[in-house]
Structures are given as structure tokens and as C-alpha cells.
Amino acid sequence: MGFSINGNSIYQQMTSVERIKHYGSMKPEATEHIDYPLPQDWPTAGAIVFDDVTLTYIDGHPPALKDVSFSICCKEKVLFRVII
């Protein structure tokens, strides 16, 4: 039975642990406070609609999204999963 350790892999794992410790010890950011009244016609519900959307990150490269259509209704929970 063989056992090998890749130095790069150990470095990456230790860096991950350091990040978790760092972010876990951070104080939460202050929430934004709105100190002015909202207009009477301010929406109380809404939706997000993507209709035939194509998105590229860099001009000339293949699109990250191509001809995507979907809608997210008010109070709906959404999970986006990237598959490469």
C-alpha cells in the first residue's frame, strides 16, 4: 500500500483552514439603515425575469449563459449550480 503527500495540496488545505478561521472571527458588517420615508408607490413584492439572456464575461469568448429564460417569483428561494 502506497502513501504520498503533495506539498502543494497540504499548502492549499492549510490556507483553507486559515481562511475559515479568519472569516469566522470577523464581526458582521452593519446593516444599511434607510433614514428617509419610502414613496407611497414603492413596491411591496416583485419578481426577476430573464428572457432569452446570453451572457459573456469577455468579448469574443463563448457565452457563460446562452438563450436562458427563467423567472423568480416573490419569496421564492433559488439555487444556481455551475457545472463545468
Secondary structure, 3 states (H helix, E strand, C coil): CCCCCCHHHHHHHHHHHHHHHHHHCCCCCCCCCCCCCCCCCCCCCCCEEEEEEEECCCCCCCCCEEEEEEEECCCCCCCCCCCC
